[in-house]
Amino acid sequence: MPAKPIQSPLTDDQLRVTGDALQQTVVDLIDLSLIAKQAHWNVVGSHFRSVHLGLDEVVAAAREFTDAAAERATAIGVSPDGRAATVVKESSAAGVEDGWQPDTQVIASMVDNLWAVITRLRGHIEATETADPVTQDLLIAIAARLEQLHWMWQAQQA
């Protein structure tokens, strides 16, 4: 098989910037989905049900956007890497504690994790502005949904 079976419409510099942005986004979103699912299984407290269901929203969004970012990478000739070892090494997410977690702690954790992912994502939006506006558009859509979720999690702390 050729080393580059998918040809890119981007220059080498554009491909490097865009590929890095998409790869880091894939890693962050995979980790975010795993963090939310771990919290989903272990949340306890008087707000269990609403937090439990809210975590499902985060998981669904992260999984959908992971696929979109990975497929965009593939479309421009970048092989995405979502292996567990890569996620562990490269994720910007804050993570979650193991074991049972009080609902208030899960809420705080989701606020922190969403913030970390959004912060790096906003840097990728800026970096792809001239490198690849098509990818930038996708990253903007991802950021818009994650920022909406971030607001909803923060509102639970008010």
Backbone hydrogen bonds, N-H to C=O, Kabsch-Sander energy under -0.5 kcal/mol:
donor,donor_aa,acceptor,acceptor_aa,energy
7,Q,5,P,-0.6
15,L,11,T,-2.8
16,R,12,D,-2.2
17,V,13,D,-2.2
18,T,14,Q,-2.7
19,G,15,L,-2.9
20,D,16,R,-2.3
21,A,17,V,-2.1
22,L,18,T,-2.6
23,Q,19,G,-2.7
24,Q,20,D,-2.5
25,T,21,A,-1.7
26,V,22,L,-2.7
27,V,23,Q,-2.3
28,D,24,Q,-2.3
29,L,25,T,-2.5
30,I,26,V,-2.4
31,D,27,V,-2.4
32,L,28,D,-2.6
33,S,29,L,-2.3
34,L,30,I,-2.0
35,I,31,D,-2.9
36,A,32,L,-2.5
37,K,33,S,-2.0
38,Q,34,L,-2.5
39,A,35,I,-2.4
40,H,36,A,-2.3
41,W,37,K,-1.8
42,N,38,Q,-0.9
42,N,39,A,-0.6
43,V,39,A,-1.2
44,V,101,Q,-2.2
48,F,45,G,-1.8
51,V,47,H,-2.3
52,H,48,F,-3.4
53,L,49,R,-2.4
54,G,50,S,-2.2
55,L,51,V,-2.3
56,D,52,H,-1.2
57,E,53,L,-1.3
58,V,54,G,-1.6
59,V,55,L,-2.5
60,A,56,D,-2.6
61,A,57,E,-2.4
62,A,58,V,-2.8
63,R,59,V,-2.6
64,E,60,A,-2.3
65,F,61,A,-2.6
66,T,62,A,-2.2
67,D,63,R,-1.9
68,A,64,E,-1.9
69,A,65,F,-2.7
70,A,66,T,-2.7
71,E,67,D,-2.6
72,R,68,A,-1.9
73,A,69,A,-2.3
74,T,70,A,-2.3
75,A,71,E,-2.3
76,I,72,R,-1.3
76,I,73,A,-0.6
77,G,74,T,-1.7
78,V,73,A,-3.0
82,G,80,P,-0.5
87,V,83,R,-2.4
88,V,84,A,-2.6
89,K,85,A,-1.9
90,E,86,T,-2.4
91,S,87,V,-2.0
101,Q,42,N,-2.8
103,D,44,V,-2.1
105,Q,102,P,-0.6
106,V,102,P,-2.3
107,I,103,D,-2.5
108,A,104,T,-2.0
109,S,105,Q,-2.5
110,M,106,V,-2.6
111,V,107,I,-2.2
112,D,108,A,-2.2
113,N,109,S,-2.8
114,L,110,M,-2.7
115,W,111,V,-2.2
116,A,112,D,-2.2
117,V,113,N,-2.1
118,I,114,L,-2.9
119,T,115,W,-2.7
120,R,116,A,-1.8
121,L,117,V,-2.4
122,R,118,I,-2.7
123,G,119,T,-1.2
124,H,120,R,-1.7
125,I,121,L,-2.1
126,E,122,R,-1.9
127,A,123,G,-2.3
128,T,124,H,-2.1
129,E,126,E,-1.0
131,A,127,A,-0.6
132,D,128,T,-2.2
136,Q,132,D,-2.4
137,D,133,P,-2.2
138,L,134,V,-1.5
139,L,135,T,-2.7
140,I,136,Q,-2.4
141,A,137,D,-1.9
142,I,138,L,-2.2
143,A,139,L,-2.7
144,A,140,I,-2.5
145,R,141,A,-1.7
146,L,142,I,-2.5
147,E,143,A,-2.9
148,Q,144,A,-1.6
149,L,145,R,-2.3
150,H,146,L,-2.6
151,W,147,E,-2.2
152,M,148,Q,-2.0
153,W,149,L,-2.3
154,Q,150,H,-2.7
155,A,151,W,-2.4
156,Q,152,M,-0.7
156,Q,153,W,-0.6
157,Q,154,Q,-1.8
158,A,154,Q,-0.7
158,A,155,A,-0.5
